[in-house]
Amino acid sequence: MDRNVEIRTNDEGKQIVRINDIRFKGKRAVNWDDVKEYLKGYVGAMYKISNGDDLIFIGADLPDEYTGSRYTYKLMGTIAKAKAY
């Protein structure tokens, strides 16, 4: 899966992620079904935390848990976009 992101260190020495592409466009609402399908592409993958040896496994329940709440579907505008990205 092609992702256009950068990991940088801020002035306080903390790592931050900068997302350089917009996958879920819209003025007010985000199509959470599209987000769910996007997250399914990561299921089964394992990622190593950059400042340690811990591994994180992305399970099959992540897409539904992340996008399935009533609260999520009510989000609008910049808050919805922040969660979708």
C-alpha positions as CSV (number, residue, x, y, z in Angstrom):
1,M,0.0,0.0,0.0
2,D,1.5,3.3,-1.1
3,R,1.4,6.0,1.6
4,N,2.8,9.5,1.3
5,V,3.8,10.2,4.9
6,E,6.9,11.7,6.7
7,I,8.0,11.0,10.2
8,R,9.8,14.1,11.7
9,T,11.1,15.2,15.1
10,N,9.7,18.4,16.4
11,D,11.5,21.1,18.5
12,E,10.7,19.2,21.7
13,G,12.3,15.9,20.4
14,K,8.9,14.2,19.9
15,Q,8.2,12.3,16.7
16,I,5.3,13.4,14.6
17,V,3.7,12.1,11.4
18,R,2.9,14.4,8.5
19,I,0.4,13.1,6.0
20,N,1.1,14.5,2.6
21,D,-1.9,13.2,0.7
22,I,-5.7,13.5,1.3
23,R,-7.6,10.2,0.8
24,F,-11.0,11.2,2.1
25,K,-12.2,14.4,0.6
26,G,-15.4,16.3,1.4
27,K,-16.5,19.6,2.7
28,R,-18.3,18.5,5.9
29,A,-18.8,14.8,6.2
30,V,-16.5,11.8,5.7
31,N,-17.7,8.6,4.1
32,W,-16.9,6.2,7.0
33,D,-17.6,3.2,4.9
34,D,-14.7,4.3,2.6
35,V,-12.5,4.7,5.7
36,K,-13.4,1.2,6.8
37,E,-12.4,-0.3,3.5
38,Y,-9.1,1.6,3.5
39,L,-8.3,0.3,7.0
40,K,-9.0,-3.3,5.9
41,G,-5.9,-3.0,3.7
42,Y,-3.8,-2.9,6.9
43,V,-5.4,-6.0,8.6
44,G,-2.8,-8.7,9.2
45,A,0.1,-6.3,9.1
46,M,2.7,-5.9,11.8
47,Y,4.5,-2.7,12.6
48,K,7.5,-2.1,14.8
49,I,7.4,0.9,17.1
50,S,10.3,3.2,16.0
51,N,11.8,3.9,19.4
52,G,11.6,0.3,20.7
53,D,11.3,-3.4,19.9
54,D,7.5,-3.6,20.5
55,L,5.5,-4.9,17.6
56,I,1.9,-3.9,16.9
57,F,-0.4,-6.3,15.0
58,I,-3.4,-4.9,13.1
59,G,-6.4,-7.2,13.8
60,A,-9.5,-7.8,11.7
61,D,-11.6,-5.9,14.3
62,L,-9.8,-2.6,13.8
63,P,-11.9,-1.2,10.8
64,D,-15.2,-1.8,12.6
65,E,-14.0,-0.6,16.0
66,Y,-12.5,2.6,14.5
67,T,-15.4,3.6,12.3
68,G,-18.4,1.9,13.8
69,S,-19.5,4.1,16.7
70,R,-22.5,6.5,16.6
71,Y,-20.1,9.3,17.7
72,T,-17.9,8.7,14.7
73,Y,-20.8,9.0,12.2
74,K,-21.9,12.3,13.8
75,L,-18.4,14.0,13.4
76,M,-18.3,16.8,10.9
77,G,-15.7,19.1,9.4
78,T,-12.1,19.3,10.6
79,I,-12.7,16.9,13.5
80,A,-14.0,14.2,11.2
81,K,-11.1,14.7,8.8
82,A,-8.6,14.5,11.6
83,K,-10.0,11.1,12.6
84,A,-10.2,9.9,9.0
85,Y,-6.5,10.7,8.3
